[in-house]
Amino acid sequence: MWPIPGALHAHDAFLETLAETGAIGGLAFIWLVGTYFWTAGWAVARARDPFWKNLVIGLGAGALAYLIQNVFAVTFFILGCQMFFWVALGLTVAAGRHTDRPPAVRTVSLRLKGGSRWAASAGVAVIVLVLWVEPWGAVRAEHLYWRGESLAEGGHTERAVEDLKQAVAINPYCQRGWYQLGAYLGKQGEWREALDALNRSAAFSPDYMRTQYNLGISYRRLAEYAESERAFRRALKAERSAINYVALVETYVRWGKMDKAARQMEQALEELPYDLVTQLAAASFYLERRDLERAELHVMHAAELEPTDPRVEWLRAQVHLAAGRGSLAREALERVVQLAPGSDLAGRAQALLARLGGVE
């Protein structure tokens, strides 16, 4: 199932078992489950002691609920979850041996001697060890995940990546762990590794917009434009937002498909005419194509939506410069510095002002 994108799991434990083990394995699994419930029913039917009867009913009900849940999920393949199922099966079979005995025999039947006592002690120790170690592994993975998040927020991306790699190694079913790992690997420029992590995340949640968006960015950085287009299309299907439209337009531009880029830009403007990001992107798009009239029009629309946004004034200055209106460009650049003092954009505006000097 791995070669099929988005098909890491069937989201059905029975179908998953059938797919991974074939007809023989699938039939064996069904036989095992059927035999268990036949044994449980037989034990309840002949029970003379209410204690053992109720115990078997409780264990059987828990096992049935777990199996029903696995018709829609694959927790059967998570050791920490499936271990309780197997313990329930073993306890049911063991309890079934006592159901035909009268209540008075209950305490006597639990007396063990010699090797049986050591065998029982070893069995209990193994069960306790497994049930303790596996949840501890899940706790460890969760701790590593949140520590990685904290490190990333503090600017320590490399250390965050190492923690997230350990987290998904312990718990490979953590969708958010794979997603964050892919996002931080992308920040480091490790695009191929980022793709691997993001595809693992998408396998668990193919409709998660952020995963598809980051997949599109990663494919674009690797110049795999067809895959980038498909990822951004999936992101748009999940959320018709300006950021997804703009990213898809940028992919078409880098791909050299300017006609597709123009059509996508027009579609974005049609669907999101009152979105600031869309208007700014349209102004930049038409400015790069030297369509100054349309670029200026979208700068004006952006200014109507957010007159104090420094990005609007920056683009206004670029349009004025392209049109040869130096004095108007300087005024727009000065407004950028006033609106966003100390920012990177203000620094760029000041550098451009210095270069313009006495241009009229």
C-alpha positions in Angstrom: 0.0 0.0 0.0 3.0 2.4 0.5 3.5 3.3 -3.2 -0.1 4.7 -3.5 -0.1 8.4 -2.3 -2.3 8.9 0.7 -2.9 5.1 1.1 -0.8 4.4 4.2 -3.8 2.8 6.0 -7.1 1.4 5.0 -8.7 2.9 8.2 -10.2 -0.6 8.8 -8.2 -3.1 10.8 -9.9 -6.1 9.0 -9.2 -4.6 5.5 -5.7 -3.7 6.7 -5.0 -7.2 7.8 -6.3 -8.6 4.6 -4.2 -6.2 2.5 -1.0 -6.9 4.4 -1.3 -10.6 5.0 -3.4 -11.8 2.1 -6.5 -14.0 2.1 -4.9 -16.6 4.4 -3.9 -14.1 7.0 -7.3 -12.3 6.8 -9.2 -15.5 7.2 -7.0 -16.6 10.1 -7.7 -13.2 11.8 -11.5 -13.6 11.3 -11.2 -17.2 12.6 -9.4 -16.0 15.7 -12.0 -13.4 16.5 -14.9 -15.8 15.8 -13.4 -18.5 18.0 -12.9 -16.0 20.8 -16.5 -14.9 20.8 -17.7 -18.5 20.5 -15.6 -19.4 23.5 -16.9 -16.4 25.5 -20.5 -17.3 24.6 -19.9 -20.9 25.6 -18.4 -19.9 28.9 -21.3 -17.5 29.7 -23.9 -20.2 28.8 -22.5 -22.8 31.2 -21.5 -20.4 34.0 -22.6 -21.4 37.5 -20.7 -18.6 39.3 -22.0 -15.0 38.7 -18.5 -13.7 39.3 -16.9 -15.5 36.4 -20.0 -15.0 34.2 -19.9 -11.2 34.7 -16.2 -11.1 34.2 -16.5 -12.9 30.8 -19.4 -10.7 29.7 -17.4 -7.5 30.6 -14.3 -8.7 28.8 -16.2 -9.7 25.8 -18.1 -6.4 25.6 -14.8 -4.5 25.8 -13.3 -6.7 23.0 -16.4 -6.2 20.9 -16.3 -2.4 21.3 -12.6 -2.4 20.4 -13.2 -4.4 17.2 -16.1 -2.2 16.2 -13.9 0.9 16.6 -11.3 -0.8 14.4 -13.8 -1.1 11.5 -13.1 2.7 11.2 -9.6 3.0 12.4 -6.3 1.1 12.8 -5.6 1.3 16.6 -5.3 -2.5 16.4 -1.8 -1.9 15.0 -0.7 0.4 17.9 1.0 -1.8 20.4 -0.2 0.2 23.4 -3.8 -0.3 22.3 -3.8 -3.9 21.0 -2.0 -5.2 24.1 -5.2 -4.7 26.1 -7.2 -6.6 23.5 -4.9 -9.6 23.7 -4.9 -9.5 27.5 -8.7 -9.5 27.4 -8.7 -12.5 25.2 -6.4 -14.4 27.5 -8.3 -13.5 30.6 -11.6 -14.6 28.9 -10.2 -18.0 28.1 -8.7 -18.3 31.6 -12.0 -17.3 33.2 -13.9 -19.7 31.0 -12.1 -22.6 32.8 -13.8 -21.6 36.0 -17.4 -20.9 34.9 -18.6 -24.5 35.5 -17.3 -24.6 39.1 -19.4 -23.6 42.1 -18.6 -20.3 43.9 -16.8 -22.1 46.7 -14.2 -23.5 44.4 -13.0 -20.0 43.2 -10.3 -19.4 45.8 -9.1 -23.0 45.8 -8.6 -23.0 42.0 -6.2 -20.0 42.2 -3.7 -21.9 44.4 -0.6 -22.6 42.4 2.4 -24.8 43.4 6.0 -25.3 42.2 6.7 -24.5 38.6 3.2 -23.2 38.0 3.7 -20.5 40.6 6.9 -19.3 38.9 5.3 -19.5 35.4 2.3 -17.4 36.6 4.6 -14.9 38.3 6.7 -14.6 35.1 3.5 -14.1 33.0 2.2 -11.4 35.2 5.6 -9.7 35.2 5.7 -9.7 31.4 2.2 -8.3 31.1 2.9 -5.5 33.7 6.2 -4.7 32.0 4.6 -4.4 28.5 1.6 -2.4 29.8 4.0 0.0 31.6 6.7 0.3 28.9 4.4 1.0 26.0 2.5 3.9 27.6 5.8 5.3 28.8 6.9 5.3 25.2 3.8 7.3 24.2 4.5 9.7 27.0 8.1 10.1 25.9 7.0 10.8 22.3 4.6 13.4 23.5 7.3 15.1 25.6 9.7 15.1 22.7 7.0 16.7 20.5 6.2 19.6 22.8 9.9 20.1 23.6 10.6 20.3 19.9 7.8 22.9 19.5 9.3 25.0 22.3 12.8 24.8 20.8 11.4 25.9 17.4 9.6 28.9 19.0 12.9 29.9 20.6 14.7 29.7 17.2 16.5 26.4 17.8 15.2 24.7 14.7 18.0 22.1 14.4 17.4 20.8 17.9 13.7 20.9 17.3 14.1 18.7 14.3 16.1 16.2 16.3 13.4 15.9 19.0 10.7 15.5 16.4 12.6 12.8 14.6 12.8 10.9 17.9 9.1 11.5 18.6 7.9 10.0 15.3 10.4 7.2 15.6 8.7 6.2 18.9 5.2 7.0 17.7 5.1 6.8 13.8 1.3 7.4 13.9 1.6 11.0 15.1 0.3 13.1 12.2 1.1 16.4 13.8 4.7 15.2 14.6 5.3 14.4 10.9 3.8 17.7 9.8 5.9 19.8 12.2 9.0 17.8 11.3 8.4 18.5 7.6 7.7 22.2 8.2 11.0 22.7 10.2 13.0 20.6 7.7 11.7 23.0 5.0 12.9 26.0 7.1 16.4 24.4 7.1 16.2 23.9 3.3 16.1 20.1 3.6 13.4 19.9 1.0 13.6 16.2 0.1 13.5 15.1 3.7 10.7 17.6 4.3 8.7 16.0 1.5 9.1 12.5 3.1 7.8 13.8 6.4 5.0 15.8 4.9 3.8 12.8 2.8 3.7 10.7 6.0 1.6 13.4 7.5 -0.7 13.6 4.5 -1.2 9.8 4.6 -2.9 10.2 7.9 -4.8 13.4 7.1 -4.9 14.0 3.3 -7.4 16.9 3.7 -5.2 18.9 6.1 -4.7 22.2 4.3 -1.4 23.1 5.9 0.2 19.8 5.0 -0.8 20.2 1.3 0.4 23.8 1.3 3.8 22.9 2.6 4.0 19.9 0.2 3.4 22.4 -2.6 6.1 24.7 -1.4 8.6 21.8 -1.1 7.9 20.5 -4.5 8.2 24.0 -6.0 11.6 24.4 -4.3 12.7 21.2 -5.9 11.4 22.4 -9.3 8.8 19.6 -9.4 6.1 21.9 -10.6 3.5 19.3 -11.6 3.5 17.8 -8.1 3.5 21.3 -6.6 0.4 22.2 -8.7 -1.4 19.1 -7.5 -0.5 19.8 -3.8 -1.8 23.4 -4.0 -5.0 22.2 -5.8 -5.6 19.8 -2.9 -4.9 22.7 -0.5 -7.4 24.8 -2.3 -10.0 22.0 -2.2 -9.6 22.0 1.6 -9.6 25.8 2.0 -10.3 28.5 -0.7 -8.0 31.0 0.8 -5.8 33.7 -0.6 -2.6 32.1 0.5 -3.3 29.0 -1.5 -4.3 30.9 -4.6 -1.2 33.1 -4.4 1.0 30.0 -3.9 -0.5 28.3 -7.0 0.0 31.4 -9.1 3.7 31.6 -8.0 4.1 28.0 -9.0 2.8 28.7 -12.5 5.0 31.8 -12.8 8.2 29.7 -11.9 7.0 27.0 -14.2 6.8 29.5 -17.0 3.0 29.0 -17.6 2.0 32.6 -17.5 -1.4 32.1 -19.1 -2.3 29.7 -16.3 -0.9 32.1 -13.7 -3.1 34.9 -15.1 -6.2 32.8 -15.2 -5.6 31.6 -11.6 -5.0 35.2 -10.5 -8.3 36.3 -12.1 -10.1 33.4 -10.4 -8.6 34.5 -7.0 -9.8 38.1 -7.5 -13.2 36.9 -8.5 -13.7 34.7 -5.5 -11.9 36.9 -2.9 -12.3 40.5 -4.1 -12.2 42.0 -0.6 -9.1 40.1 0.6 -6.0 42.2 1.2 -3.5 39.4 0.4 -5.3 38.8 -2.9 -5.1 42.4 -3.9 -1.5 42.8 -2.9 -0.6 39.6 -4.8 -2.5 40.9 -7.9 -0.6 44.2 -7.7 2.7 42.4 -7.6 1.7 40.0 -10.4 0.7 42.7 -12.8 3.7 44.9 -11.8 6.1 42.1 -12.8 4.3 41.8 -16.1 4.7 45.6 -16.6 0.9 46.1 -16.7 1.2 49.2 -14.6 -2.4 50.3 -15.0 -3.8 47.1 -13.5 -1.1 47.0 -10.9 -2.0 50.5 -9.7 -5.7 49.6 -9.7 -5.1 46.7 -7.3 -2.9 48.9 -5.1 -5.8 51.3 -4.8 -8.1 48.5 -3.9 -5.7 47.3 -1.3 -5.4 50.8 0.1 -9.2 50.9 0.4 -9.1 47.7 2.4 -6.2 48.6 4.7 -4.9 52.2 4.2 -2.3 51.9 7.0 -0.6 48.7 5.8 3.0 49.4 4.9 3.0 46.7 2.2 0.4 48.8 0.3 2.7 51.9 0.3 5.7 49.7 -0.7 3.9 48.4 -3.8 2.6 51.9 -4.5 6.2 53.1 -4.5 7.2 50.3 -6.9 4.4 51.3 -9.3 5.5 54.9 -9.2 9.1 54.0 -9.9 8.2 51.8 -12.8 6.1 54.7 -14.2 9.0 57.2 -13.7 7.3 59.1 -10.9 10.2 59.5 -8.6 8.8 62.2 -6.2 5.6 60.2 -5.7 7.7 57.0 -5.1 9.7 58.9 -2.4 6.5 59.9 -0.7 5.2 56.4 -0.6 8.6 55.1 0.7 8.6 57.7 3.5 5.1 56.5 4.5 6.5 52.9 4.7 9.1 54.1 7.2 6.5 55.9 9.2 4.0 53.1 9.3 6.5 50.3 10.1 9.6 51.8 11.9 12.4 49.4 12.6 10.9 46.7 10.3 12.7 44.9 7.5 10.4 46.6 5.0 11.2 50.0 6.5 14.9 49.2 6.1 14.4 48.3 2.5 12.5 51.5 2.0 15.2 53.6 3.6 17.9 51.9 1.4 15.8 52.7 -1.7 15.3 56.3 -0.6 19.1 56.7 -0.3 19.6 55.3 -3.8 16.9 57.6 -5.2 18.6 60.7 -3.9 17.4 63.7 -5.9 15.4 61.8 -8.5 12.4 63.8 -9.7 
